[in-house]
């Protein structure tokens, strides 16, 4: 399940349980369609994510490239394993505009500096 909310100029996406690209697409589409110019990027919190399949990664990145929003993504995870996961994701999908952080505040600061 993915929950989302707008915090200032940043959309926060919280992934709980299994990561599904269709859920991510649904959540990000709603923000792109309703207030694209009101936020600078996404904080993606994966601390409660339990499953992450390569095919879902690929589908999510293809959607991101297709929509061409240009919005950077700051992924928040608490340990080195999450950083490794993000690095694998970036290499596997050729993703751009993604950076890993261990807390929300640093992630938001980075996103705001990208605007």
Backbone as JSON, one array per atom type, in Angstrom:
{
  "sequence": "XXXXXXXXXXXXXXXXXXXXXXXXXXXXXXXXXXXXXXXXXXXXXXXXXXXXXXXXXXXXXXXXXXXXXXXXXXXXXXXXXXXXXXXXXXXXXXXXXXXXXXXXXXXXXXXXXXX",
  "N": [[0.84, -1.17, 0.0], [0.48, 2.25, -0.74], [0.72, 5.39, 0.61], [0.12, 8.89, 0.38], [1.02, 12.36, 0.74], [1.0, 15.95, 0.78], [3.6, 17.93, 1.86], [4.35, 20.98, 2.49], [6.36, 21.97, -0.07], [6.82, 19.44, -1.01], [6.02, 16.15, -1.98], [5.19, 13.44, -0.05], [5.65, 10.04, -0.14], [4.67, 7.07, 1.24], [5.59, 3.79, 1.49], [4.14, 0.79, 2.29], [4.47, -2.59, 3.06], [4.3, -4.72, 0.21], [5.93, -3.47, -2.69], [4.34, -2.08, -5.41], [4.23, -1.24, -8.74], [1.99, -0.2, -10.09], [0.46, 0.92, -8.04], [2.17, 2.96, -7.22], [2.19, 4.48, -9.55], [-0.48, 5.3, -9.64], [-0.66, 6.92, -7.31], [1.32, 8.94, -7.81], [0.36, 10.01, -10.18], [-1.96, 11.28, -9.4], [-0.99, 13.51, -8.03], [0.55, 14.76, -10.03], [-1.45, 15.44, -11.84], [-3.14, 17.13, -10.38], [-1.68, 19.16, -9.03], [0.87, 19.86, -10.17], [2.74, 21.97, -10.41], [3.06, 22.86, -7.84], [4.76, 21.48, -6.18], [8.12, 20.3, -5.58], [9.34, 17.82, -5.72], [9.65, 14.32, -4.72], [9.57, 12.63, -1.6], [10.32, 9.43, -0.89], [9.42, 7.09, 1.25], [10.7, 4.15, 2.3], [10.86, 2.57, 4.51], [8.97, 0.83, 5.64], [8.54, -1.0, 3.71], [8.21, -4.28, 2.43], [8.61, -6.04, 0.33], [10.08, -6.14, -2.9], [10.14, -6.37, -6.11], [12.11, -6.94, -9.06], [10.86, -6.65, -11.57], [8.76, -4.96, -10.95], [10.17, -2.69, -10.22], [11.27, -1.97, -12.7], [8.92, -1.43, -14.19], [7.95, 0.77, -12.75], [9.97, 2.7, -13.16], [9.88, 2.97, -15.94], [7.36, 4.15, -16.21], [7.89, 6.57, -14.88], [9.76, 7.74, -16.6], [8.18, 7.95, -18.87], [6.17, 9.78, -18.13], [7.72, 11.98, -17.7], [8.12, 13.96, -15.69], [10.17, 15.29, -14.46], [10.67, 15.56, -11.81], [12.64, 15.28, -8.94], [13.61, 12.47, -6.81], [13.81, 11.59, -3.49], [14.86, 9.02, -1.64], [14.03, 7.48, 1.35], [15.5, 5.52, 3.73], [16.55, 3.44, 6.45], [19.04, 2.1, 6.7], [22.23, 0.67, 5.6], [21.64, -1.35, 3.84], [19.36, -0.49, 2.52], [20.38, 1.66, 1.1], [22.06, 0.28, -0.63], [20.13, -1.16, -2.04], [18.84, 0.95, -3.39], [20.95, 1.85, -5.02], [21.28, -0.42, -6.67], [18.78, -0.4, -7.9], [18.96, 2.02, -9.34], [21.03, 1.42, -11.15], [19.95, -0.82, -12.49], [17.56, 0.14, -13.65], [18.38, 2.41, -14.91], [17.82, 4.85, -13.78], [17.43, 8.34, -13.06], [17.99, 11.3, -11.06], [17.59, 10.48, -8.43], [18.21, 10.01, -4.98], [19.57, 8.61, -2.01], [18.63, 8.77, 1.42], [18.9, 8.86, 5.02], [17.07, 10.03, 6.64], [14.07, 12.05, 6.86], [14.28, 14.89, 6.95], [16.84, 15.62, 5.85], [16.39, 14.61, 3.31], [14.26, 16.22, 2.39], [15.51, 18.74, 2.44], [17.47, 18.38, 0.44], [15.79, 17.96, -1.81], [14.48, 20.45, -1.98], [16.65, 22.02, -2.63], [17.06, 21.29, -5.21], [15.23, 22.55, -6.74]],
  "CA": [[0.0, 0.0, 0.0], [1.21, 3.51, -0.79], [0.0, 6.57, 1.08], [0.84, 10.1, 0.0], [0.53, 13.64, 1.27], [1.81, 17.1, 0.44], [4.19, 18.63, 3.01], [5.0, 22.16, 1.92], [6.61, 21.82, -1.5], [7.3, 18.08, -1.22], [5.06, 15.06, -1.84], [5.74, 12.31, 0.7], [5.05, 8.76, -0.47], [5.06, 6.04, 2.2], [5.29, 2.46, 0.97], [4.01, -0.23, 3.33], [4.26, -3.92, 2.47], [4.89, -4.98, -1.11], [5.99, -2.37, -3.66], [3.68, -2.36, -6.68], [4.39, -0.1, -9.64], [0.68, 0.37, -10.4], [0.08, 1.78, -6.91], [3.01, 4.16, -7.31], [1.69, 5.26, -10.68], [-1.75, 5.91, -9.24], [-0.4, 7.99, -6.35], [2.04, 10.07, -8.41], [-0.52, 10.61, -11.19], [-2.91, 12.19, -8.75], [-0.28, 14.76, -7.74], [0.91, 15.39, -11.3], [-2.66, 15.98, -12.48], [-3.83, 18.13, -9.58], [-0.88, 20.31, -8.57], [2.24, 19.61, -10.64], [3.62, 23.13, -10.2], [3.07, 23.23, -6.42], [5.75, 20.72, -5.42], [9.4, 20.19, -6.28], [9.77, 16.43, -5.85], [9.06, 13.29, -3.87], [10.28, 11.84, -0.6], [9.75, 8.09, -0.93], [9.81, 6.4, 2.47], [10.61, 2.69, 2.1], [11.16, 1.9, 5.78], [7.99, -0.22, 5.94], [8.39, -1.85, 2.52], [8.64, -5.64, 2.74], [8.92, -6.81, -0.88], [10.43, -5.23, -3.97], [10.54, -7.2, -7.23], [12.8, -6.24, -10.15], [9.9, -6.3, -12.63], [8.02, -3.79, -10.46], [11.12, -1.57, -10.33], [11.36, -1.6, -14.12], [7.65, -0.81, -14.56], [7.87, 2.09, -12.12], [10.88, 3.63, -13.81], [9.34, 3.23, -17.28], [6.29, 5.13, -16.03], [8.51, 7.84, -14.54], [10.35, 8.29, -17.83], [7.08, 8.25, -19.78], [5.5, 11.01, -17.7], [8.73, 13.04, -17.85], [7.78, 15.05, -14.77], [11.38, 16.02, -14.07], [10.67, 15.71, -10.35], [13.61, 14.4, -8.27], [13.1, 11.57, -5.78], [14.68, 11.32, -2.36], [14.38, 7.78, -1.02], [14.42, 7.42, 2.76], [15.62, 4.2, 4.32], [17.36, 3.62, 7.65], [20.29, 1.36, 6.84], [23.08, 0.52, 4.42], [20.98, -2.26, 2.9], [18.47, 0.31, 1.68], [21.24, 2.42, 0.17], [22.48, -0.69, -1.65], [18.94, -1.42, -2.84], [18.65, 2.11, -4.27], [22.01, 1.81, -6.03], [20.92, -1.48, -7.61], [17.63, 0.12, -8.64], [19.42, 3.04, -10.28], [21.77, 0.75, -12.23], [19.05, -1.73, -13.21], [16.55, 0.88, -14.42], [19.0, 3.61, -15.48], [17.08, 5.96, -13.19], [18.14, 9.58, -12.76], [17.27, 12.17, -10.14], [17.28, 9.76, -7.2], [19.27, 9.99, -3.99], [19.18, 7.93, -0.78], [18.83, 9.48, 2.7], [18.5, 8.08, 6.19], [16.01, 10.73, 7.37], [13.2, 12.91, 6.05], [14.73, 16.29, 6.9], [17.9, 15.73, 4.85], [15.77, 14.35, 2.02], [13.52, 17.43, 2.0], [16.49, 19.8, 2.16], [18.05, 18.11, -0.87], [14.77, 18.21, -2.83], [14.28, 21.9, -2.12], [17.83, 22.6, -3.29], [17.02, 20.91, -6.63], [14.21, 23.37, -7.41]],
  "C": [[0.89, 1.24, 0.0], [0.28, 4.63, -0.35], [0.8, 7.79, 0.65], [0.18, 11.33, 0.6], [1.49, 14.73, 0.82], [2.28, 17.77, 1.72], [4.97, 19.81, 2.45], [5.13, 21.99, 0.42], [7.08, 20.41, -1.87], [6.14, 17.1, -1.05], [5.78, 13.91, -1.13], [4.94, 11.07, 0.34], [5.57, 7.74, 0.54], [4.61, 4.69, 1.68], [5.28, 1.48, 2.14], [3.72, -1.56, 2.67], [4.96, -4.03, 1.13], [4.84, -3.74, -1.99], [5.34, -2.83, -4.96], [3.71, -1.09, -7.53], [3.05, 0.57, -9.95], [0.19, 1.29, -9.28], [0.88, 3.08, -6.94], [2.52, 5.06, -8.43], [0.41, 5.99, -10.31], [-1.53, 7.1, -8.3], [0.3, 9.19, -6.99], [1.19, 10.76, -9.47], [-1.46, 11.62, -10.56], [-2.25, 13.53, -8.43], [0.1, 15.5, -9.02], [-0.28, 16.07, -11.96], [-3.28, 17.13, -11.7], [-2.98, 19.35, -9.22], [0.6, 20.19, -8.94], [3.21, 20.75, -10.32], [3.76, 23.53, -8.74], [4.1, 22.48, -5.59], [6.99, 20.49, -6.27], [9.87, 18.76, -6.49], [9.12, 15.54, -4.81], [10.05, 12.8, -2.83], [9.58, 10.49, -0.59], [10.29, 7.32, 0.27], [9.59, 4.9, 2.29], [10.9, 1.91, 3.38], [10.21, 0.76, 6.11], [7.73, -1.13, 4.74], [8.94, -3.23, 2.84], [9.05, -6.45, 1.52], [9.09, -5.86, -2.04], [10.98, -6.04, -5.14], [11.14, -6.37, -8.36], [11.83, -5.82, -11.25], [9.07, -5.08, -12.23], [8.9, -2.54, -10.52], [11.13, -1.05, -11.76], [10.08, -0.9, -14.57], [7.54, 0.6, -14.0], [8.76, 3.1, -12.82], [10.44, 3.95, -15.23], [8.22, 4.26, -17.21], [6.87, 6.51, -15.75], [9.09, 8.51, -15.78], [9.26, 8.7, -18.82], [6.39, 9.57, -19.42], [6.42, 12.21, -17.78], [8.43, 14.23, -16.95], [8.98, 15.88, -14.39], [11.51, 16.23, -12.57], [11.7, 14.75, -9.73], [12.95, 13.59, -7.17], [14.17, 11.33, -4.73], [14.11, 10.11, -1.64], [14.93, 7.7, 0.4], [14.36, 5.97, 3.25], [16.66, 4.27, 5.43], [18.71, 2.93, 7.67], [21.06, 1.25, 5.52], [22.45, -0.4, 3.38], [20.03, -1.48, 1.98], [19.26, 1.13, 0.67], [21.7, 1.51, -0.96], [21.32, -0.99, -2.59], [18.7, -0.28, -3.84], [19.71, 2.14, -5.36], [21.74, 0.74, -7.09], [19.77, -1.02, -8.5], [18.09, 1.1, -9.72], [20.18, 2.4, -11.45], [20.85, -0.09, -13.1], [18.1, -0.98, -14.13], [17.11, 2.09, -15.15], [18.27, 4.88, -15.02], [17.99, 7.15, -12.94], [17.32, 10.39, -11.78], [16.84, 11.5, -8.86], [18.49, 9.82, -6.27], [18.72, 9.36, -2.71], [19.52, 8.79, 0.44], [18.38, 8.6, 3.84], [17.42, 8.79, 7.01], [15.27, 11.7, 6.45], [13.74, 14.33, 5.9], [15.83, 16.49, 5.86], [17.34, 15.53, 3.44], [15.03, 15.59, 1.51], [14.46, 18.57, 1.65], [17.09, 19.61, 0.78], [17.04, 18.41, -1.99], [14.57, 19.7, -3.07], [15.46, 22.57, -2.8], [17.86, 22.27, -4.79], [16.05, 21.78, -7.44], [14.8, 24.52, -8.17]]
}
